[in-house]
């Protein structure tokens, strides 16, 4: 059976958020994380908190969503580091940050499903939508691994996991 490229993109998009594959999906990496755990940073200047990483992921998902919907761009930030900024605290704000990540991810999924075989045809400037989606899938996988590592460092990741 031959899959359309859009089917492959959707399948991998689902792996990133909802379906266990080679790595835990984001929903599992974030499950049960408190705002205190989400704010915790490993020692050293190079480490980001889980919350900072969630905001970073949301920023780039929202940026692509707006582009593919033809909406006004998000304001440019002074640097990539600015996408990791957290300006709020507390359980409610943390829950809202996770909910926004999942909502933007779901909205992008709807667009990916609609790409069909034109996913790699692009009349505009820059990369084709399929290229940008695949790049974001890899980006999410990379940062999910970081979230899991932070959870391991703080002792909040289960020593034994089971999944189907």
Secondary structure, DSSP 8 states (H G I E B T S, - for coil): ----HHHHHHHHHHHHHT--SSS--HHHHHTT--HHHHH---SSTT---HHHHHHHHHHHHHHHHHHHHT-------S-GGGGG-----SHHHHHHHHHHHHHHHHHHHHHHHHHGGGGG---SSSS-HHHHHHHHHHHHHHHHHHHHHHHHHHT-S-SS----
